[in-house]
Amino acid sequence: MNKLPEKTIGRLSEYRRTLLNCLAKGKTHIYSHELANLHNITAVQVRRDIMLIGYSTTLKKGYDVKALIDVIGEIIDTEEGLNAAIIGIGNLGRAIATYFKGKRTKLKIAATFDTDPEKSNRVISGVKCYPMSELNRVIKEQDISIGILTVPPEDAAAVTETLIMAGVKGILNYTSTPLNVSPNVHLEEYDMITSLEKVAYFVKQKED
């Protein structure tokens, strides 16, 4: 299969979350227009995304929910699973660790790191926290390939460099500092202030 567009991968992840909720409620089949309505997109977009991953159905009752979950899992997940680490276990880091626990079987938060000595060698939000001085060793020993940054903005670039040198191949950046990484490292950046300002702008448009 050819490499899928980033936006398609994002939607597939969202579809899987919705499908898992449907399955938990006892729903066994779903139409493209139902899935589209749940994500505020068109049924054409849903069908296009699902065709890209090679899944189709001849059933008049729609897609088989369990089968589609499995196909999306084969696309997104790795067979052996991947480990991630949170760097900066303050309020945001704790919230991420708590929320993500048990959500996916093929992706887990295996460690957290912080500069606060009172947090070192403690289990916080279900995950052991290590001092930053042990980052390189733990990343290698636990085969961690994804770093989640919730550090102060001024520390983001230096921490990213350390993570990459330790062998991390993916960075999820929750700080407000834009990062530059080499092409062999995948970077996702999420700035909550920017997202909130976007919402505020469109609220303003509606009020005007």
MOFENKA-V188008 format. One record per residue. N is the residue number from 0. RES is the residue in one letter. NEAR is the number of other C-alpha atoms within 12 Angstrom. Layout:
# MOFENKA-V188008
N_RES_NEAR, N_RES_NEAR
This chain:
# MOFENKA-V188008
0_M_10, 1_N_8, 2_K_12, 3_L_20, 4_P_14, 5_E_15, 6_K_13, 7_T_24, 8_I_22, 9_G_19, 10_R_29, 11_L_37, 12_S_28, 13_E_26, 14_Y_38, 15_R_33, 16_R_25, 17_T_26, 18_L_37, 19_L_28, 20_N_21, 21_C_24, 22_L_20, 23_A_13, 24_K_12, 25_G_13, 26_K_20, 27_T_21, 28_H_25, 29_I_34, 30_Y_30, 31_S_33, 32_H_20, 33_E_26, 34_L_34, 35_A_26, 36_N_18, 37_L_23, 38_H_23, 39_N_17, 40_I_20, 41_T_18, 42_A_20, 43_V_18, 44_Q_23, 45_V_31, 46_R_29, 47_R_21, 48_D_32, 49_I_33, 50_M_22, 51_L_22, 52_I_27, 53_G_18, 54_Y_24, 55_S_23, 56_T_20, 57_T_10, 58_L_12, 59_K_12, 60_K_16, 61_G_23, 62_Y_29, 63_D_26, 64_V_35, 65_K_26, 66_A_23, 67_L_37, 68_I_32, 69_D_21, 70_V_26, 71_I_32, 72_G_28, 73_E_22, 74_I_27, 75_I_28, 76_D_23, 77_T_15, 78_E_12, 79_E_12, 80_G_21, 81_L_25, 82_N_31, 83_A_37, 84_A_45, 85_I_48, 86_I_49, 87_G_39, 88_I_39, 89_G_25, 90_N_18, 91_L_22, 92_G_35, 93_R_32, 94_A_19, 95_I_31, 96_A_34, 97_T_22, 98_Y_16, 99_F_23, 100_K_22, 101_G_16, 102_K_17, 103_R_21, 104_T_17, 105_K_22, 106_L_24, 107_K_33, 108_I_40, 109_A_37, 110_A_45, 111_T_47, 112_F_45, 113_D_35, 114_T_24, 115_D_20, 116_P_15, 117_E_16, 118_K_23, 119_S_24, 120_N_20, 121_R_20, 122_V_20, 123_I_30, 124_S_26, 125_G_23, 126_V_31, 127_K_25, 128_C_36, 129_Y_32, 130_P_26, 131_M_30, 132_S_20, 133_E_24, 134_L_36, 135_N_29, 136_R_21, 137_V_28, 138_I_34, 139_K_23, 140_E_16, 141_Q_24, 142_D_26, 143_I_33, 144_S_34, 145_I_37, 146_G_47, 147_I_42, 148_L_46, 149_T_39, 150_V_33, 151_P_24, 152_P_20, 153_E_16, 154_D_23, 155_A_30, 156_A_24, 157_A_21, 158_V_36, 159_T_41, 160_E_25, 161_T_26, 162_L_38, 163_I_30, 164_M_21, 165_A_25, 166_G_27, 167_V_35, 168_K_31, 169_G_30, 170_I_39, 171_L_35, 172_N_35, 173_Y_32, 174_T_31, 175_S_23, 176_T_26, 177_P_22, 178_L_28, 179_N_20, 180_V_27, 181_S_16, 182_P_10, 183_N_13, 184_V_23, 185_H_23, 186_L_26, 187_E_23, 188_E_26, 189_Y_21, 190_D_21, 191_M_17, 192_I_15, 193_T_16, 194_S_15, 195_L_13, 196_E_13, 197_K_14, 198_V_14, 199_A_14, 200_Y_14, 201_F_13, 202_V_12, 203_K_11, 204_Q_10, 205_K_9, 206_E_8, 207_D_7
